[in-house]
Amino acid sequence: MIFLNTSPFPTKETLKLVRFAFSELDSDVDVAVWLKACYTATYRGRAWNGVPAISRFHSAKACRYLVTLGVNEDNIYPYECGHAEVMKRAPAIEVGSWRELLIVVAAHEARHIRQFKLRKPHSEVDCEQFALRMLMKHRSMAIQIAEVV
């Protein structure tokens, strides 16, 4: 994974969260992830099946896919996120911090990359279900760590 952070969040921590969100992807070596500042929305994400010619990653030979992410640092939590077009068929996801929101958005886009790689149909419901599963996994790991300490 090639990772670029131009957001106001710390790079070391955001990279760790994004890697976690992508951890169930078969391989992320051909993916570029750009975490940008997000001021006009609560969050945003997009997975590209290819790397657009105008992207700064276009010349990176190892990159076949691009993911752009953004989380607004001024969000108020808890926050319920989800795609309006799939809210009737996918679970609502409540996040408690920018870290959890980043995991949800990154996992959603990682699932799109998996769909591209496997030539599966584009499914927002599948992506939302996967994002919720990754969030629950992250929370479970955090609880286990807290119990050990």
N, C-alpha and C positions, 0 to 999 in steps of 0.2 A: 504494500500500500504506500502510495505517495500521499503525504498529508501536509496540508497548508492551513494554517490558522491565522486569519486576519480579523478574528472576532476579539472582543474585549476580555474573553475568558482565558485562563492560563493554558498554554499549549500542552504542557506535560499532562495535566489532568484531562483535558479534552481529548487528547490522543488516546489515553487509556480508556475513556468512555466510548469513543468511536470504535476502537479495536474490539472492545467487548461486544458492542452492537453488531459488528461484522463477524464475530467469532464462529458463528455457525455457517457462514458462507464457505463453500468448498475451498476456495482460494481467493485471496484478495490482492495477489501480487500484481494484477493487471488493472487495478482500480486506483484512481486518483480521487481524493476526498478534499474538498475545500470548505472549511468552516468560515463563513463570512459574518460580518456584523449584520444585524437584522433590526432595523429601526421602524419600519412601516407595518410590521405584522408581529404577531406573537411568536410565530416560528415559520420556517419554510424548509422545503426539501425538494430535490429533484434528482432523479437518476437518469443518466443519459446512456442510451445504447450506442456507444461510440463516444468519441471526444470531438466536440464541435471545433471547426477550423479557427474560430475566434478565441478559443480557450487558451489560456497560458500553458495548459498541459498538452496541447495538440502536438508539439514536437517531441514529447516524451514517448519514445518508441515502445516502452513497456506498457503503456496505458491503452487499454481498450475500452474502458468505461470511466465515466466521470459522475461523481456525486457532489452536489452542492447542498450545504446545510446552513441554517441560520436559526439562532435563538435570541430573542430580545432580552437584554439584561434587565429591563424594567418591568418584566412580567410580575404579576401578583399570584402567589400560590396559596392554596392548591388551585390547579387549573385543569379543566376538562378539555382534552384535545381530541381531535378526530376529523375525518373528512365528511363534509356535509352530505355528499352523495352516497355514502355507505353507512351512515349512522344507524339506519334501520336494520342493517344486516351484520354490522360489526359492533363489537363492544365499545362503549365509551371508555376512554382511558383517562384517569385522573392522576396527574403528576404533582409531586410535592416540592419540586425544585427545578432549577435550570438544568441540573445534572440529569435528572430523570427525564425531562423533556428532550434533552439531547439524545439520550439512549433511545427513546421512542422514535424520534424523527430519523435518526441514523439507522436503526433496525428496520424501519419501514422501507427506507431507500435501499438498504442492503438486500432486502427480500426482492425488490424490483431487479436488482443486478442478478440475483439467482434466477429469476424468471427469464431474463434476457439470455443468460448463459445456457439454460436448459431448453430454450425456445418454448417456454410455457406461456399460456395466455396471461395478459396483463390483468391482475386482480388486486384491486384496492382492499377488498375484504380480507384476502389472504395476507396482505402486507400489514393490515391493522391487527389481525390476530397474532401474527408473528411478533409485531412490536410489543403487544401486551405480554406475550410469553417471555420475551427478553427482559422486559421491565420486572416481571414477577421473579424471574431467575436472578436478576441483579439484587432485588430486595431480599430474596432468600439468602443470597451469599452475604449480604451486609449483616443480616441477623445472625447468621452462623459465626461470622467474624466477631461480632459484638459479644456473643455468648462465650467465645473462647477467651476473650480478653478480660 
